[in-house]
Amino acid sequence: MKSAKFTEKKYLVVLAFVISLFFFWAIALTMGDVLNKHFQNVLHISKSKSGLVQLSIFGAYALMGIPAGLFMKKFGYKMGVILGLTLFAGGCFLFVPASNMASFDFFRFALFILALGMATLETVAHPFLASLGDERTSDQRVNFAQSFNGLGAIVGPLLGGFFIFGGAGEDNSLDSVKSLYTWIGIVVLVLAIIFSFIKVPDLKDPHTEEMEILEHATGEDHHADQVDAAAPLWKQRHFVFAVVAQFFNIAAQGGTWAFFINYGVEKMHLQETQASYYFSLSMAMMMVGRFIGTFLMRYIAPNKVLAIFTACNIVLCLIISQSFGWVSFVSLIMLNLFLSVMYPTIFSLGLKKLGGKVQQASSFLVMAMFGGAFFTPIMGKIAETDVAHAYLLPIICYVIIVLFALKLYKPKTLK
């Protein structure tokens, strides 16, 4: 059989544009964790209250997942991207009045609007990428785009460390925050305007196409004994538990990132700028972990790789919680290496054999990111006593993910 192309020439411009979105929303997501510490300094709020930054961001994901999916279904991928970019830019521009008023609640509102845009982009971008070429190479396109997401996650803390902690931010000013987000808003708005003039070729959902090809070739439903693709999503056991696993995955991730800089400052006695650069290094570990995980999945089943990586993070969290100096801090940096495969692998396992319900299912998996809002303030409360002990809490999340990876990942429809 002739090997499938990565994409077609007619899709190249659109593909490059959609991939760039992965880069930009990663920058915004990781800079929120830099803002946590800056708001503690400038607005004189507690760690648990600063954790409400993540509530604003991930709460938007919970609210926008389904509306974004419905909008995409009615108006198409292109309008979905334009809506996401417009909300993204609008949230960035709201940082100007929030900075002028020095209001934590106004900042949270600005972050909420920005995150509505991010949630919209994330809901649209995955199926959009999958549609830009042959269904057999859709996973390759998504993984390629995720590498740029990893690059954005490295750039976010670097930008935050340099412009927020490295400049006016050291003088307890919000001017640096206002300036940085204004420029990001301008860039994102320009992207929205440019994309409005780009013509998107006719597309077809590759997952639906794949189901049609397989069923036509066999003359029957090739997995009727285990999965009924026509059944509602709530009866698809593997999908339901993927949503649960994703909720706890983002809960662990959100808390890990939110208090990384606090750990560096309080336990390692680093300057805030230095701690933010180490945070960027940990994000580089996430990108490295994605490459390692992708390679390992050529030889080891994805669910087993997920289980192994998650078990490693349970051990690392135990070490981090004991405040062993650099041993614990290096363990904190390494958490992202093993976190790397969790989001895309859980996402992928949850969408198996869902046929035409993939877009709807994607919306729920994006909504599961609300876990980051639920867990972070609780970790912040523990961190007020000892930030190291707060890292015992993600172990609960990892145990649930291991259970999904070993027992509950298999596609199965409940009767």
Phi, psi and chi 1 to 4 in degrees:
 res  aa     phi    psi   chi1   chi2   chi3   chi4
   1 MET       -  136.0 -177.6 -178.1  -69.6      -
   2 LYS   -66.9  134.5 -173.8  178.3  177.6 -178.5
   3 SER   -69.5  145.1   60.9      -      -      -
   4 ALA   -80.0  145.6      -      -      -      -
   5 LYS   -75.3  154.5  -66.9 -179.4  179.9  178.9
   6 PHE   -60.3  -44.0 -179.1   76.0      -      -
   7 THR  -161.8  177.8 -170.5      -      -      -
   8 GLU  -101.7  155.6  -59.8  -67.7  -25.7      -
   9 LYS   -57.2  -36.8 -173.6  176.3 -179.5 -179.2
  10 LYS   -66.7  -18.1   62.7 -178.4  178.1  179.6
  11 TYR   -96.0   -7.1  -62.6  137.0      -      -
  12 LEU   -57.9  -45.8  -76.1  175.2      -      -
  13 VAL   -63.9  -47.1  173.3      -      -      -
  14 VAL   -64.6  -41.2  178.7      -      -      -
  15 LEU   -59.2  -47.2  179.9   70.5      -      -
  16 ALA   -60.4  -39.6      -      -      -      -
  17 PHE   -66.6  -46.4 -171.5   90.6      -      -
  18 VAL   -64.3  -39.2  176.5      -      -      -
  19 ILE   -60.6  -37.0  -73.1  173.2      -      -
  20 SER   -62.4  -26.4   73.8      -      -      -
  21 LEU   -64.5  -36.9  -58.1  178.8      -      -
  22 PHE   -59.4  -37.2  -76.5   75.0      -      -
  23 PHE   -66.1  -46.8  175.3   76.5      -      -
  24 PHE   -71.3  -40.0  -79.2  105.6      -      -
  25 TRP   -73.3  -24.6   83.7   56.1      -      -
  26 ALA   -67.9  -38.7      -      -      -      -
  27 ILE   -58.8  -49.9  -71.2  176.8      -      -
  28 ALA   -63.9  -39.2      -      -      -      -
  29 LEU   -65.7  -45.4 -171.9   60.5      -      -
  30 THR   -77.8  -25.9   52.7      -      -      -
  31 MET   -69.4  -22.9  -78.9 -151.2  -29.7      -
  32 GLY   -61.1  -31.1      -      -      -      -
  33 ASP   -75.1  -28.8  -59.7  -62.2      -      -
  34 VAL   -69.5  -39.7  176.4      -      -      -
  35 LEU   -61.4  -32.7  -73.3  173.9      -      -
  36 ASN   -48.6  -55.0 -103.0   45.0      -      -
  37 LYS   -69.5  -37.8 -177.6   66.9  173.6  107.8
  38 HIS   -64.8  -40.0 -169.7   61.9      -      -
  39 PHE   -66.7  -34.4  -72.5  154.2      -      -
  40 GLN   -59.6  -41.8  -68.3  169.7   29.4      -
  41 ASN   -72.2  -49.9  -64.9  -13.9      -      -
  42 VAL   -84.9  -41.8  179.4      -      -      -
  43 LEU   -96.0   -0.3  -59.6  176.1      -      -
  44 HIS    55.4   55.1  -51.2  -65.6      -      -
  45 ILE  -113.3  161.1   59.0  175.4      -      -
  46 SER   -77.7  168.2   65.4      -      -      -
  47 LYS   -63.3  -41.6  -67.0 -173.6 -175.3   73.2
  48 SER   -65.5  -36.6   57.6      -      -      -
  49 LYS   -71.7  -37.3 -169.2  171.1 -178.0  179.1
  50 SER   -64.9  -25.5   75.4      -      -      -
  51 GLY   -63.7  -14.9      -      -      -      -
  52 LEU   -69.3  -14.4  -64.4  176.0      -      -
  53 VAL   -57.3  -46.5  165.6      -      -      -
  54 GLN   -67.6  -31.4  -85.1   64.9   34.5      -
  55 LEU   -62.2  -41.4  176.6   61.2      -      -
  56 SER   -64.8  -42.8  -59.2      -      -      -
  57 ILE   -70.9  -56.0  -66.2  172.7      -      -
  58 PHE   -76.3  -23.9  -67.4  113.9      -      -
  59 GLY   -62.7  -35.7      -      -      -      -
  60 ALA   -64.4  -37.4      -      -      -      -
  61 TYR   -61.7  -40.5  -85.1   84.7      -      -
  62 ALA   -64.4  -38.0      -      -      -      -
  63 LEU   -81.7  -30.4  -68.9  174.6      -      -
  64 MET   -96.1  -14.8 -162.0   60.5 -179.7      -
  65 GLY   -53.7  -55.5      -      -      -      -
  66 ILE   -70.4  -47.3  -70.5  177.8      -      -
  67 PRO   -56.6  -39.1  -26.6   35.5      -      -
  68 ALA   -64.9  -39.9      -      -      -      -
  69 GLY   -64.7  -41.2      -      -      -      -
  70 LEU   -67.2  -40.5  -67.6  172.9      -      -
  71 PHE   -61.8  -44.3 -175.2   91.0      -      -
  72 MET   -62.1  -40.9  170.8  177.9   60.6      -
  73 LYS   -66.4  -36.0 -170.3  170.8 -176.8  178.0
  74 LYS   -82.0  -42.1 -176.4  173.6  178.3   61.4
  75 PHE  -109.5   -8.0  -62.9  103.6      -      -
  76 GLY    96.5  169.0      -      -      -      -
  77 TYR   -63.2  -43.4  -66.5  123.8      -      -
  78 LYS   -59.9  -49.3 -179.3  175.8  179.5  176.9
  79 MET   -66.6  -31.1  -70.1  -55.0  -61.2      -
  80 GLY   -62.5  -43.5      -      -      -      -
  81 VAL   -64.2  -43.9  168.4      -      -      -
  82 ILE   -63.6  -41.5  -67.8  171.6      -      -
  83 LEU   -60.8  -46.2  172.7   63.9      -      -
  84 GLY   -61.0  -44.7      -      -      -      -
  85 LEU   -66.6  -36.7  -71.1  172.3      -      -
  86 THR   -66.4  -44.2  -57.5      -      -      -
  87 LEU   -64.1  -41.2  -72.0  168.2      -      -
  88 PHE   -56.1  -52.8 -166.2  138.9      -      -
  89 ALA   -63.4  -41.3      -      -      -      -
  90 GLY   -59.5  -42.1      -      -      -      -
  91 GLY   -62.2  -40.6      -      -      -      -
  92 CYS   -61.2  -43.6  -72.0      -      -      -
  93 PHE   -68.7  -25.2  -66.9  136.2      -      -
  94 LEU   -69.4  -13.2  -75.2  172.8      -      -
  95 PHE   -65.7  -21.8  -89.9   68.4      -      -
  96 VAL   -66.5  -57.6  175.4      -      -      -
  97 PRO   -65.4  -32.4   20.3  -31.9      -      -
  98 ALA   -62.5  -41.2      -      -      -      -
  99 SER   -67.8  -41.3  -62.0      -      -      -
 100 ASN   -63.5  -35.1  -68.2  -21.2      -      -
 101 MET   -88.3  -11.7  -65.7  173.9   62.5      -
 102 ALA    50.8   45.1      -      -      -      -
 103 SER  -108.5  119.4  167.7      -      -      -
 104 PHE   -63.8  -39.2 -179.5   59.6      -      -
 105 ASP   -65.8  -37.0  -71.7  -25.1      -      -
 106 PHE   -67.6  -39.3 -155.4  145.2      -      -
 107 PHE   -60.5  -41.7  -86.3  118.2      -      -
 108 ARG   -63.5  -38.4  -72.9 -175.6   57.5 -152.3
 109 PHE   -64.5  -42.9  176.6   69.0      -      -
 110 ALA   -61.3  -43.4      -      -      -      -
 111 LEU   -65.6  -35.0  -77.4  164.6      -      -
 112 PHE   -63.9  -46.3  177.3   76.0      -      -
 113 ILE   -63.6  -44.1  -60.3  -60.2      -      -
 114 LEU   -58.1  -44.0 -173.1  157.6      -      -
 115 ALA   -71.0  -27.8      -      -      -      -
 116 LEU   -59.2  -39.9  -71.7  177.0      -      -
 117 GLY   -65.9  -44.1      -      -      -      -
 118 MET   -61.5  -43.2  -70.0  162.1   55.7      -
 119 ALA   -63.3  -40.4      -      -      -      -
 120 THR   -62.5  -46.6  -57.7      -      -      -
 121 LEU   -61.7  -41.9  -68.6  174.6      -      -
 122 GLU   -69.2  -36.7 -171.5  145.8    4.0      -
 123 THR   -65.2  -40.1  -57.7      -      -      -
 124 VAL   -79.6  -40.3  173.2      -      -      -
 125 ALA   -64.4  -39.5      -      -      -      -
 126 HIS   -64.1  -54.1  -74.1   87.5      -      -
 127 PRO   -68.1  -29.4   20.2  -30.4      -      -
 128 PHE   -60.3  -49.8 -163.4  177.0      -      -
 129 LEU   -60.3  -42.4  -90.4  177.1      -      -
 130 ALA   -61.1  -29.6      -      -      -      -
 131 SER   -82.5  -12.1  -61.1      -      -      -
 132 LEU   -86.8   56.7  -65.7  172.4      -      -
 133 GLY   143.8 -168.2      -      -      -      -
 134 ASP   -63.9  139.5 -166.4  -67.1      -      -
 135 GLU   -62.1  -26.5   72.9  -84.6    6.8      -
 136 ARG   -70.0  -19.6  -70.2  170.8  -69.0  175.9
 137 THR  -112.1   13.4   54.0      -      -      -
 138 SER   -63.2  -39.2   61.7      -      -      -
 139 ASP   -64.5  -35.5  -71.2  -20.0      -      -
 140 GLN   -63.4  -41.9  -67.5  178.3   32.2      -
 141 ARG   -65.4  -40.9  -70.5 -170.5  -66.8  -82.5
 142 VAL   -65.5  -43.8  172.2      -      -      -
 143 ASN   -65.2  -37.7  -82.0  -51.9      -      -
 144 PHE   -62.2  -44.4 -177.9   69.6      -      -
 145 ALA   -64.2  -37.0      -      -      -      -
 146 GLN   -63.3  -26.6  -75.9  -74.6   -4.2      -
 147 SER   -65.9  -33.8   67.9      -      -      -
 148 PHE   -73.9  -28.9  -74.9   85.3      -      -
 149 ASN   -61.9  -40.9 -172.6  -97.5      -      -
 150 GLY   -64.0  -39.0      -      -      -      -
 151 LEU   -64.1  -41.9 -179.6   61.1      -      -
 152 GLY   -62.8  -35.1      -      -      -      -
 153 ALA   -67.3  -26.1      -      -      -      -
 154 ILE   -77.4  -42.9  -63.9  169.6      -      -
 155 VAL   -67.2  -36.7  171.3      -      -      -
 156 GLY   -54.6  -55.1      -      -      -      -
 157 PRO   -64.4  -32.1  -23.9   34.5      -      -
 158 LEU   -64.6  -45.7  -71.8  174.8      -      -
 159 LEU   -62.4  -46.6  -78.9  174.9      -      -
 160 GLY   -61.8  -44.1      -      -      -      -
 161 GLY   -63.4  -40.9      -      -      -      -
 162 PHE   -75.8  -49.4 -177.6   79.3      -      -
 163 PHE   -85.4  -33.8  -72.3  101.7      -      -
 164 ILE   -89.9  -50.4  -64.0  175.6      -      -
 165 PHE   -87.4  -30.2  -70.8  138.9      -      -
 166 GLY   -83.9  -15.9      -      -      -      -
 167 GLY  -115.8 -122.9      -      -      -      -
 168 ALA   -62.9  -21.3      -      -      -      -
 169 GLY   -59.6  -27.9      -      -      -      -
 170 GLU   -68.8  -19.7  -69.9 -174.4  -22.3      -
 171 ASP   -96.1   24.7  -61.0  -40.4      -      -
 172 ASN    55.5   44.6  -74.0  -17.0      -      -
 173 SER  -114.4  153.4  167.5      -      -      -
 174 LEU  -103.6    4.0  -67.9  167.3      -      -
 175 ASP   -62.0  -38.1  -68.9  -18.3      -      -
 176 SER   -65.2  -38.1   54.3      -      -      -
 177 VAL   -64.5  -45.6  175.2      -      -      -
 178 LYS   -59.7  -46.9  177.0  169.0   63.1  175.8
 179 SER   -64.8  -45.7  176.1      -      -      -
 180 LEU   -62.1  -47.7  178.7   56.6      -      -
 181 TYR   -71.9  -27.8  -84.9   86.1      -      -
 182 THR   -63.3  -44.8  -62.2      -      -      -
 183 TRP   -66.7  -38.9  -80.6  108.0      -      -
 184 ILE   -62.6  -42.3  -68.2  173.0      -      -
 185 GLY   -60.6  -41.1      -      -      -      -
 186 ILE   -63.1  -45.6  -69.4  170.0      -      -
 187 VAL   -61.3  -45.1  170.5      -      -      -
 188 VAL   -65.7  -39.8  170.8      -      -      -
 189 LEU   -65.1  -40.2 -172.2   59.2      -      -
 190 VAL   -61.5  -40.7  168.5      -      -      -
 191 LEU   -60.0  -42.2  -79.6  174.3      -      -
 192 ALA   -62.1  -41.6      -      -      -      -
 193 ILE   -66.3  -44.3  -66.4  169.0      -      -
 194 ILE   -62.4  -45.0  -68.1  172.1      -      -
 195 PHE   -65.7  -27.4 -168.5   61.9      -      -
 196 SER   -64.2  -21.2   67.5      -      -      -
 197 PHE   -96.4   -5.4  -68.9  101.0      -      -
 198 ILE   -85.7  132.8  -65.9  175.6      -      -
 199 LYS   -86.7  126.1 -176.1  177.2  179.6 -179.4
 200 VAL   -98.0  121.4  177.7      -      -      -
 201 PRO   -62.5  162.6  -18.1   30.5      -      -
 202 ASP   -60.6  136.2  -68.7  -25.5      -      -
 203 LEU  -126.1  157.5  -56.4  171.0      -      -
 204 LYS  -132.3  140.5 -174.9  174.4 -178.7 -179.6
 205 ASP   -61.6  114.7 -178.2   -2.9      -      -
 206 PRO   -66.5  -27.6   26.2  -34.3      -      -
 207 HIS   -70.4  -39.6  -62.2   89.6      -      -
 208 THR   -65.5  -42.5  -57.1      -      -      -
 209 GLU   -61.4  -42.1 -173.4  178.0   47.6      -
 210 GLU   -62.8  -42.9 -177.1 -180.0   28.0      -
 211 MET   -62.2  -41.0  -69.7  -70.2  -69.9      -
 212 GLU   -63.5  -42.1  -70.3  171.8   -3.5      -
 213 ILE   -63.3  -46.7  -69.3  170.7      -      -
 214 LEU   -65.7  -42.4  -73.0  170.2      -      -
 215 GLU   -71.6  -32.9  -71.4  174.1   15.2      -
 216 HIS   -68.3  -38.1  177.0   73.9      -      -
 217 ALA   -69.2  -35.4      -      -      -      -
 218 THR   -97.7  -20.0   60.3      -      -      -
 219 GLY    79.0    8.0      -      -      -      -
 220 GLU  -158.1  171.4   60.0 -178.2   -3.8      -
 221 ASP   -71.7  114.5 -176.5  -12.0      -      -
 222 HIS   -71.9   -6.6   68.9  -68.9      -      -
 223 HIS  -134.7   32.9   49.9  -98.0      -      -
 224 ALA   -61.4  -26.4      -      -      -      -
 225 ASP   -73.4  -20.9   57.3  -28.6      -      -
 226 GLN  -117.9  -39.5  -72.7  -67.0  -38.8      -
 227 VAL  -129.3  131.1  178.9      -      -      -
 228 ASP  -107.6  102.7  176.7    9.2      -      -
 229 ALA   -63.1  -20.9      -      -      -      -
 230 ALA   -81.5  -13.4      -      -      -      -
 231 ALA   -70.0  151.5      -      -      -      -
 232 PRO   -62.9  156.4   20.6  -31.1      -      -
 233 LEU   -58.8  -35.4  -74.7  175.1      -      -
 234 TRP   -67.3  -12.7   61.4  -90.0      -      -
 235 LYS   -94.5   -5.1  -76.0 -166.1  172.1 -177.1
 236 GLN   -86.6   97.7  -52.2  -68.7   -2.9      -
 237 ARG   -56.2  -46.1 -169.2 -170.3   71.5  167.0
 238 HIS   -63.4  -35.5   64.7  -65.7      -      -
 239 PHE   -68.5  -46.3  163.6   73.1      -      -
 240 VAL   -58.1  -45.6  171.2      -      -      -
 241 PHE   -74.8  -22.8  -77.3  105.5      -      -
 242 ALA   -66.7  -39.5      -      -      -      -
 243 VAL   -62.6  -43.7  170.9      -      -      -
 244 VAL   -62.4  -46.9  172.7      -      -      -
 245 ALA   -62.0  -38.9      -      -      -      -
 246 GLN   -67.5  -37.8 -160.3   69.4  -74.8      -
 247 PHE   -56.6  -49.0  177.5   91.6      -      -
 248 PHE   -75.9  -27.6  -76.9  100.3      -      -
 249 ASN   -62.9  -48.5  167.4   45.4      -      -
 250 ILE   -71.3  -28.4  -58.0  -58.6      -      -
 251 ALA   -60.5  -48.2      -      -      -      -
 252 ALA   -64.7  -43.8      -      -      -      -
 253 GLN   -63.8  -46.5  176.2 -177.1  -68.7      -
 254 GLY   -59.7  -45.5      -      -      -      -
 255 GLY   -68.2  -39.3      -      -      -      -
 256 THR   -58.8  -46.7  -65.9      -      -      -
 257 TRP   -73.1  -38.5  -67.3    0.0      -      -
 258 ALA   -61.9  -33.6      -      -      -      -
 259 PHE  -113.9   15.2  -58.5  107.5      -      -
 260 PHE   -60.3  -49.7 -175.6  102.4      -      -
 261 ILE   -65.3  -39.0  -66.4  174.5      -      -
 262 ASN   -58.3  -42.4  -77.3  101.9      -      -
 263 TYR   -62.0  -45.6 -164.8  102.7      -      -
 264 GLY   -61.2  -39.9      -      -      -      -
 265 VAL   -74.4  -46.8  170.9      -      -      -
 266 GLU   -81.9  -37.1  -65.1  173.4   23.3      -
 267 LYS   -95.4  -32.5  -65.0  -64.4 -179.1  178.1
 268 MET  -106.6   -5.3  -56.2  -52.9  -61.4      -
 269 HIS    57.2   40.3  -49.9  -64.7      -      -
 270 LEU   -87.8  157.7  -60.5  170.9      -      -
 271 GLN   -71.1  154.0  -64.7  -64.6  -42.2      -
 272 GLU   -59.3  -38.7  -72.5  157.0  -12.1      -
 273 THR   -62.8  -43.9  -52.2      -      -      -
 274 GLN   -61.9  -43.9  -68.6  175.5  -56.5      -
 275 ALA   -62.1  -37.4      -      -      -      -
 276 SER   -68.1  -31.8   67.9      -      -      -
 277 TYR   -71.6  -36.4  -68.4  160.5      -      -
 278 TYR   -65.8  -33.5  -83.0  111.1      -      -
 279 PHE   -62.4  -41.0 -176.4   38.6      -      -
 280 SER   -62.7  -38.9 -177.6      -      -      -
 281 LEU   -61.7  -39.4  174.0   61.6      -      -
 282 SER   -65.3  -32.2   77.6      -      -      -
 283 MET   -69.7  -32.8  -70.3  -59.2  173.1      -
 284 ALA   -63.8  -35.4      -      -      -      -
 285 MET   -62.5  -33.3  -69.7  -63.5  100.9      -
 286 MET   -64.9  -41.4  175.3  165.8  -85.2      -
 287 MET   -66.3  -41.6 -169.4  161.2   66.4      -
 288 VAL   -61.0  -42.6  170.3      -      -      -
 289 GLY   -61.2  -34.7      -      -      -      -
 290 ARG   -66.3  -39.8  -74.7 -149.3  170.1  111.4
 291 PHE   -66.2  -43.9  -74.9  118.7      -      -
 292 ILE   -63.1  -45.7  -66.4  172.4      -      -
 293 GLY   -62.2  -42.4      -      -      -      -
 294 THR   -61.6  -41.1  -58.8      -      -      -
 295 PHE   -65.1  -46.5  173.1   77.2      -      -
 296 LEU   -62.6  -32.2  -70.5  175.4      -      -
 297 MET   -70.6   -8.9  -74.6  176.9 -165.6      -
 298 ARG   -73.0  -22.7  -66.2  170.9   58.8 -173.8
 299 TYR  -120.1  -22.9  -53.0   99.3      -      -
 300 ILE  -123.7  139.0  -54.0  171.9      -      -
 301 ALA   -56.8  138.1      -      -      -      -
 302 PRO   -52.8  -39.4  -28.9   36.6      -      -
 303 ASN   -65.6  -32.5   68.6  -65.6      -      -
 304 LYS   -72.3  -38.9  -68.1 -179.5 -179.8  177.6
 305 VAL   -61.2  -43.6  173.8      -      -      -
 306 LEU   -59.1  -44.6  175.7   62.4      -      -
 307 ALA   -64.2  -42.7      -      -      -      -
 308 ILE   -64.7  -47.7  -67.5  166.5      -      -
 309 PHE   -63.1  -39.0  -85.0   40.8      -      -
 310 THR   -67.5  -39.8  -53.3      -      -      -
 311 ALA   -61.9  -37.6      -      -      -      -
 312 CYS   -61.0  -38.9  -72.1      -      -      -
 313 ASN   -71.1  -27.8  -92.3    6.1      -      -
 314 ILE   -62.6  -44.4  -68.2  175.3      -      -
 315 VAL   -64.4  -44.4  174.7      -      -      -
 316 LEU   -63.0  -39.7  -69.8  174.9      -      -
 317 CYS   -63.4  -36.7  -79.4      -      -      -
 318 LEU   -62.6  -41.0  -71.5  171.2      -      -
 319 ILE   -67.8  -43.8  -64.0  171.3      -      -
 320 ILE   -59.7  -40.9  -66.7  163.4      -      -
 321 SER   -67.2  -16.7   69.5      -      -      -
 322 GLN   -93.4   -1.0  -61.2  -52.8  -56.1      -
 323 SER    53.5   56.0  -58.0      -      -      -
 324 PHE   -88.5   32.4  -68.2  141.7      -      -
 325 GLY    67.2 -132.0      -      -      -      -
 326 TRP   -66.0  -27.6  -82.0  101.5      -      -
 327 VAL   -61.7  -45.0  172.1      -      -      -
 328 SER   -69.4  -39.1  -69.2      -      -      -
 329 PHE   -68.8  -39.5 -167.4   56.3      -      -
 330 VAL   -64.1  -36.6  169.8      -      -      -
 331 SER   -62.4  -38.2  -63.2      -      -      -
 332 LEU   -64.4  -41.9  177.9   56.7      -      -
 333 ILE   -62.2  -39.1  -66.9  170.1      -      -
 334 MET   -76.0  -15.4  -67.2  -61.4  -69.3      -
 335 LEU   -52.9  -40.7  -87.9 -178.7      -      -
 336 ASN   -67.5  -26.7  -88.0  -15.5      -      -
 337 LEU   -58.0  -41.8 -179.6   76.6      -      -
 338 PHE   -90.8  -22.2  -60.6  104.7      -      -
 339 LEU   -67.3  -24.2  -91.6  168.5      -      -
 340 SER   -52.3  -43.9   61.0      -      -      -
 341 VAL   -85.0  -10.8  -56.2      -      -      -
 342 MET   -66.2  -53.8  -65.8 -175.2 -168.2      -
 343 TYR   -59.9  -56.2 -178.1   82.3      -      -
 344 PRO   -65.7  -33.5   20.9  -30.8      -      -
 345 THR   -72.1  -43.9  -54.0      -      -      -
 346 ILE   -61.6  -43.0  -66.1  169.9      -      -
 347 PHE   -57.5  -49.7 -150.4  108.1      -      -
 348 SER   -65.2  -45.4  176.5      -      -      -
 349 LEU   -63.3  -34.7  -68.9  172.0      -      -
 350 GLY   -70.8  -23.8      -      -      -      -
 351 LEU   -93.1   -1.1  -64.5 -178.6      -      -
 352 LYS   -60.3  132.8  -65.6  -67.3 -175.7 -174.3
 353 LYS    56.3   38.7  -60.7 -176.0  178.9 -179.7
 354 LEU  -103.0   -4.1  -65.6 -177.6      -      -
 355 GLY    56.5 -128.4      -      -      -      -
 356 GLY   -73.0   -3.5      -      -      -      -
 357 LYS   -90.6    8.3  -68.4 -173.3  173.3   64.2
 358 VAL   -61.7  -43.2  164.3      -      -      -
 359 GLN   -63.0  -44.5  -70.8 -176.2   -9.6      -
 360 GLN   -62.6  -42.8 -176.7 -174.8    3.6      -
 361 ALA   -63.6  -38.1      -      -      -      -
 362 SER   -59.2  -38.7  -64.5      -      -      -
 363 SER   -59.8  -44.2  -64.1      -      -      -
 364 PHE   -67.6  -36.4  -76.3  103.7      -      -
 365 LEU   -69.2  -31.4  -76.4  164.7      -      -
 366 VAL   -70.7  -41.2  169.0      -      -      -
 367 MET   -60.6  -28.9  -72.4  175.7   64.3      -
 368 ALA   -62.1  -14.1      -      -      -      -
 369 MET   -66.0   -6.7  -67.6 -177.1   72.2      -
 370 PHE   -58.5  -18.7 -179.3   67.0      -      -
 371 GLY   -53.5  -33.8      -      -      -      -
 372 GLY   -64.7  -28.4      -      -      -      -
 373 ALA   -79.2  -35.3      -      -      -      -
 374 PHE   -70.8  -42.0  166.9   74.9      -      -
 375 PHE   -87.2  -35.8 -134.7   58.0      -      -
 376 THR   -60.8  -46.1  -49.3      -      -      -
 377 PRO   -61.2  -32.5  -24.6   35.7      -      -
 378 ILE   -67.3  -44.3  -59.3  173.8      -      -
 379 MET   -61.2  -37.6  -81.9 -171.2   69.8      -
 380 GLY   -62.3  -36.6      -      -      -      -
 381 LYS   -64.4  -42.5 -161.3   70.3  178.9  173.8
 382 ILE   -67.9  -37.9  -61.8  172.3      -      -
 383 ALA   -64.5  -23.3      -      -      -      -
 384 GLU   -65.7  -26.3  -73.6  172.8    8.5      -
 385 THR   -90.2  -49.0  -57.1      -      -      -
 386 ASP  -158.1  112.4 -169.9  -35.3      -      -
 387 VAL   -62.4  -29.4   69.3      -      -      -
 388 ALA   -66.2  -42.5      -      -      -      -
 389 HIS   -64.9  -24.8  -69.4  167.2      -      -
 390 ALA   -60.7  -26.0      -      -      -      -
 391 TYR   -80.1    2.9  -78.3   87.8      -      -
 392 LEU   -76.9  -27.3  -72.6  169.1      -      -
 393 LEU   -63.3  -41.8 -148.2   53.8      -      -
 394 PRO   -60.0  -18.6  -26.5   35.6      -      -
 395 ILE   -58.2  -36.2  -67.7  174.9      -      -
 396 ILE   -57.5  -44.6  -60.4  169.6      -      -
 397 CYS   -62.9  -43.8  -56.4      -      -      -
 398 TYR   -67.3  -33.7  -65.5  136.3      -      -
 399 VAL   -62.2  -41.7  168.8      -      -      -
 400 ILE   -65.9  -39.4  -68.0  168.4      -      -
 401 ILE   -66.5  -39.8  -64.0  168.7      -      -
 402 VAL   -61.4  -41.5  167.7      -      -      -
 403 LEU   -60.4  -43.8 -177.7   62.9      -      -
 404 PHE   -62.8  -44.7  167.9   74.9      -      -
 405 ALA   -65.7  -31.2      -      -      -      -
 406 LEU   -96.1  -30.3  -65.1  179.2      -      -
 407 LYS  -123.3  -33.9  -64.2  -70.6 -175.5 -178.4
 408 LEU  -111.6    9.2  -58.4  169.7      -      -
 409 TYR   -84.1  -20.0   72.5   94.7      -      -
 410 LYS   -68.5  129.9  -66.2  178.7 -178.6  178.1
 411 PRO   -57.9  124.9  -26.3   35.8      -      -
 412 LYS  -158.8  133.4 -175.6  177.0 -179.3 -179.4
 413 THR   -99.1  128.9  -58.4      -      -      -
 414 LEU   -77.7  140.1  -60.3  174.9      -      -
 415 LYS   -79.5      -  -57.1  -61.6 -178.1 -176.8
